[in-house]
Amino acid sequence: MPDSSGSFARLLREPVIHFLFIGALLFLGHRLIAGDPREIVVSAGLKADVERRFRDEVGRAPTEAELTAALDRWKREEALYREALREGLDREDAAVRTVLADKLRARAAQPMAARQPTDAELDAWLASHRSQYEMPLRYDFEFVAFPRSDSAAEEQRSKYRSALADGADPRTLGRPIVGGNFTRDKLAEKFGPQVSDSICKLPLATWQALETDDSLLLVRVNQVDGGLPSRESLRPILAVDWVSAMKKKAADEFVESVLARYRFKESP
């Protein structure tokens, strides 16, 4: 009759048995340390979070049945999510990779979202980004033209100007009054650079004599709009733009720090 104890002893000395035994020990050790990878813990904190989200969405506390249904939905989604990770779908799907990368960027930028800039920081931001907030100056003006082709143009302009100085309403003096609301560049297109520069320097609400190649002019600037709005009116916009820029800076710096941890090797 064969010696069963001797056969068992020889079996124990087989390398394959050693390999299987070590593998079983490693698997058991991993289970003891890390737990079952397919075991999902539904903690009290998780239940409270699901209930809070229900309140936020619906505007009231869930009933017992609604809370159970919400937890069931969470369990299904969590199980599917973990299974997708096990199958590497997060690495194979470009859209998922982008979402996860964006979440990391958003997390890096989050501390800046709660921070309010100081006045000094806003002043520095405005000084370096002034062109973003400054509007081109626009000149609301009127003019009366006396064509040089008329030999009496100079005399007519002089009489017209005297009447204005005496308080006459220009609409009653028999000459067409032309108006406009132009930027400096538009003024230059209409009157030429020299006259445009002169108009931009005129005092408000006074008729002044200017000349073009073909006309003698009387020009009055009524109002100037544009330029840089007041600091107080700009403050809310400056604060939003500053925070946005600081969030981007924090995210960019985080990305660079992550890249520094990795080495990229080209495959032949």
C-alpha positions as CSV (number, residue, x, y, z in Angstrom):
1,M,0.0,0.0,0.0
2,P,1.6,3.4,-1.0
3,D,2.8,5.6,1.8
4,S,0.5,8.6,1.7
5,S,2.5,10.6,4.2
6,G,5.6,10.3,2.1
7,S,3.8,11.4,-1.1
8,F,2.4,14.4,0.7
9,A,5.9,15.3,1.9
10,R,7.3,15.0,-1.6
11,L,4.4,17.2,-2.9
12,L,5.3,19.9,-0.3
13,R,8.8,20.0,-1.7
14,E,7.6,20.9,-5.3
15,P,8.5,24.5,-6.4
16,V,5.0,25.0,-7.9
17,I,3.4,24.3,-4.5
18,H,5.8,26.8,-2.9
19,F,4.8,29.4,-5.5
20,L,1.1,28.9,-5.0
21,F,1.5,29.0,-1.2
22,I,3.4,32.2,-1.3
23,G,0.8,33.7,-3.7
24,A,-2.0,32.7,-1.3
25,L,-0.2,34.3,1.6
26,L,0.3,37.6,-0.3
27,F,-3.3,37.6,-1.4
28,L,-4.4,37.0,2.2
29,G,-2.1,39.7,3.5
30,H,-3.3,42.2,0.9
31,R,-6.9,41.5,1.9
32,L,-6.1,41.9,5.6
33,I,-4.3,45.2,5.0
34,A,-6.3,46.8,2.2
35,G,-9.6,45.0,2.5
36,D,-11.7,43.5,-0.2
37,P,-11.3,45.8,-3.3
38,R,-14.9,45.2,-4.2
39,E,-16.2,46.1,-0.7
40,I,-17.8,49.5,-0.6
41,V,-18.3,51.1,2.8
42,V,-21.5,53.1,3.2
43,S,-20.6,55.2,6.2
44,A,-22.8,57.5,8.3
45,G,-21.0,60.5,6.8
46,L,-21.8,59.3,3.3
47,K,-25.5,58.9,4.1
48,A,-25.5,62.4,5.6
49,D,-23.8,63.8,2.4
50,V,-26.4,62.0,0.1
51,E,-29.2,63.5,2.3
52,R,-27.6,67.0,2.1
53,R,-27.4,66.8,-1.7
54,F,-31.1,65.8,-1.8
55,R,-32.0,68.8,0.3
56,D,-30.0,71.1,-2.0
57,E,-31.7,69.8,-5.1
58,V,-35.2,69.4,-3.9
59,G,-35.4,72.0,-1.1
60,R,-36.6,69.7,1.6
61,A,-35.5,66.7,3.7
62,P,-36.0,63.3,2.0
63,T,-38.5,60.7,3.2
64,E,-37.2,57.4,4.3
65,A,-38.1,55.9,1.0
66,E,-36.5,58.7,-1.0
67,L,-33.3,58.5,1.1
68,T,-33.2,54.7,0.4
69,A,-33.7,55.3,-3.3
70,A,-31.0,58.0,-3.3
71,L,-28.5,55.7,-1.6
72,D,-29.4,52.9,-4.0
73,R,-28.5,55.3,-6.9
74,W,-25.2,56.2,-5.3
75,K,-24.4,52.5,-4.8
76,R,-25.0,51.7,-8.4
77,E,-23.0,54.7,-9.6
78,E,-20.1,53.9,-7.2
79,A,-20.0,50.3,-8.2
80,L,-19.9,51.2,-11.9
81,Y,-17.3,53.9,-11.3
82,R,-15.0,51.5,-9.5
83,E,-15.5,48.8,-12.1
84,A,-14.6,51.3,-14.8
85,L,-11.4,52.2,-12.9
86,R,-10.5,48.5,-12.6
87,E,-10.9,48.1,-16.4
88,G,-8.8,51.2,-17.1
89,L,-11.5,53.2,-18.8
90,D,-10.2,56.3,-17.1
91,R,-6.9,55.9,-19.0
92,E,-8.5,54.9,-22.4
93,D,-11.1,57.7,-22.6
94,A,-9.7,61.1,-23.5
95,A,-12.8,62.9,-22.2
96,V,-12.4,61.2,-18.8
97,R,-8.7,62.0,-18.7
98,T,-9.5,65.7,-19.4
99,V,-12.2,65.8,-16.7
100,L,-9.8,64.4,-14.1
101,A,-7.0,66.7,-15.1
102,D,-9.4,69.7,-15.0
103,K,-10.5,68.6,-11.5
104,L,-6.9,68.7,-10.3
105,R,-6.4,72.2,-11.8
106,A,-9.7,73.4,-10.2
107,R,-8.6,72.0,-6.8
108,A,-5.2,73.8,-7.1
109,A,-7.0,77.1,-7.9
110,Q,-9.7,76.8,-5.2
111,P,-7.8,78.5,-2.4
112,M,-7.6,81.7,-4.5
113,A,-11.3,81.7,-5.2
114,A,-12.1,82.6,-1.5
115,R,-9.4,85.3,-1.3
116,Q,-10.3,89.0,-1.8
117,P,-7.5,91.2,-3.2
118,T,-6.2,94.2,-1.3
119,D,-6.5,97.7,-2.6
120,A,-2.8,97.6,-3.3
121,E,-3.1,94.5,-5.4
122,L,-6.0,96.0,-7.4
123,D,-4.0,99.1,-8.0
124,A,-1.1,97.1,-9.3
125,W,-3.4,95.0,-11.5
126,L,-5.0,98.1,-12.9
127,A,-1.7,99.8,-13.6
128,S,-0.5,96.7,-15.6
129,H,-3.8,96.1,-17.4
130,R,-5.1,99.7,-17.9
131,S,-5.8,99.2,-21.6
132,Q,-8.4,96.5,-20.7
133,Y,-10.6,99.0,-18.8
134,E,-9.9,102.3,-20.6
135,M,-12.4,103.3,-23.3
136,P,-11.3,105.5,-26.2
137,L,-12.2,109.2,-25.6
138,R,-15.1,110.4,-27.7
139,Y,-15.7,114.0,-28.4
140,D,-19.3,115.3,-28.8
141,F,-18.8,118.4,-31.0
142,E,-20.4,120.9,-33.3
143,F,-19.0,123.0,-36.1
144,V,-19.9,125.7,-38.6
145,A,-17.9,125.8,-41.9
146,F,-17.1,128.8,-44.0
147,P,-15.7,127.6,-47.4
148,R,-12.4,129.3,-48.5
149,S,-13.9,129.4,-52.0
150,D,-16.0,132.3,-50.7
151,S,-13.8,135.5,-50.6
152,A,-15.9,136.8,-47.7
153,A,-15.3,133.6,-45.6
154,E,-13.1,135.3,-43.1
155,E,-15.4,138.2,-42.6
156,Q,-18.5,136.0,-42.3
157,R,-16.8,133.8,-39.7
158,S,-15.8,136.9,-37.7
159,K,-19.4,138.3,-37.7
160,Y,-20.7,134.9,-36.7
161,R,-18.3,134.5,-33.9
162,S,-19.1,138.0,-32.6
163,A,-22.8,137.2,-32.6
164,L,-22.1,134.1,-30.6
165,A,-20.1,136.1,-28.1
166,D,-23.1,138.4,-27.7
167,G,-25.2,135.4,-26.8
168,A,-27.0,134.7,-30.1
169,D,-28.5,131.2,-30.6
170,P,-26.3,129.6,-33.4
171,R,-29.5,128.0,-34.8
172,T,-30.8,131.5,-35.7
173,L,-27.7,132.7,-37.5
174,G,-28.5,131.2,-40.9
175,R,-25.6,128.7,-41.1
176,P,-25.9,124.9,-40.9
177,I,-24.5,123.4,-37.8
178,V,-23.0,120.0,-38.1
179,G,-22.4,117.7,-35.1
180,G,-20.8,114.4,-34.3
181,N,-19.5,112.2,-31.6
182,F,-16.1,110.9,-32.7
183,T,-12.9,109.4,-31.4
184,R,-9.6,111.1,-32.1
185,D,-9.0,108.7,-35.0
186,K,-12.4,109.5,-36.6
187,L,-11.8,113.2,-36.2
188,A,-8.5,112.8,-38.0
189,E,-10.2,111.1,-40.9
190,K,-12.7,113.9,-41.2
191,F,-10.5,117.0,-40.5
192,G,-6.9,115.8,-40.7
193,P,-4.5,115.1,-37.9
194,Q,-3.6,118.7,-37.1
195,V,-7.2,119.9,-36.7
196,S,-8.1,116.7,-34.9
197,D,-5.4,117.3,-32.3
198,S,-6.6,120.9,-31.9
199,I,-10.2,119.8,-31.4
200,C,-9.1,117.3,-28.7
201,K,-7.5,120.2,-26.8
202,L,-10.4,122.7,-26.9
203,P,-12.0,123.8,-23.7
204,L,-15.6,122.7,-23.3
205,A,-18.6,124.7,-24.4
206,T,-16.7,127.5,-26.2
207,W,-16.6,128.2,-29.9
208,Q,-13.0,128.2,-31.3
209,A,-11.7,129.1,-34.7
210,L,-9.9,126.3,-36.6
211,E,-9.0,125.8,-40.3
212,T,-8.8,123.0,-42.8
213,D,-7.4,123.2,-46.3
214,D,-10.8,124.1,-47.8
215,S,-12.7,125.7,-44.9
216,L,-12.6,128.1,-42.0
217,L,-14.3,126.6,-39.0
218,L,-15.9,127.5,-35.7
219,V,-15.9,124.4,-33.5
220,R,-17.4,123.8,-30.1
221,V,-16.8,120.6,-28.0
222,N,-19.8,120.0,-25.7
223,Q,-18.7,116.9,-23.9
224,V,-15.9,114.3,-23.7
225,D,-16.7,110.7,-22.8
226,G,-14.7,107.6,-22.3
227,G,-11.3,107.2,-20.7
228,L,-10.7,105.3,-17.5
229,P,-13.8,104.9,-15.3
230,S,-13.4,105.8,-11.6
231,R,-11.5,103.4,-9.4
232,E,-14.6,102.7,-7.3
233,S,-16.8,101.9,-10.2
234,L,-14.1,99.6,-11.5
235,R,-13.4,97.8,-8.2
236,P,-15.9,94.9,-8.6
237,I,-14.7,94.2,-12.1
238,L,-11.0,94.4,-11.1
239,A,-11.6,92.0,-8.2
240,V,-13.2,89.4,-10.5
241,D,-10.5,89.7,-13.1
242,W,-7.7,89.6,-10.4
243,V,-9.1,86.5,-8.8
244,S,-9.5,84.8,-12.1
245,A,-5.9,85.6,-13.0
246,M,-4.6,84.3,-9.7
247,K,-6.6,81.1,-10.0
248,K,-5.1,80.5,-13.4
249,K,-1.6,81.3,-12.0
250,A,-2.1,78.8,-9.1
251,A,-3.3,76.1,-11.5
252,D,-0.5,76.7,-13.9
253,E,2.1,76.5,-11.1
254,F,0.5,73.3,-9.8
255,V,0.7,71.7,-13.3
256,E,4.3,72.6,-13.6
257,S,5.0,71.1,-10.1
258,V,3.3,67.9,-11.2
259,L,5.2,67.7,-14.5
260,A,8.5,68.0,-12.5
261,R,7.7,64.8,-10.7
262,Y,7.5,62.8,-14.0
263,R,10.0,61.8,-16.6
264,F,8.9,61.2,-20.2
265,K,10.8,58.7,-22.3
266,E,10.3,58.4,-26.0
267,S,9.6,54.8,-27.2
268,P,11.7,53.6,-30.1
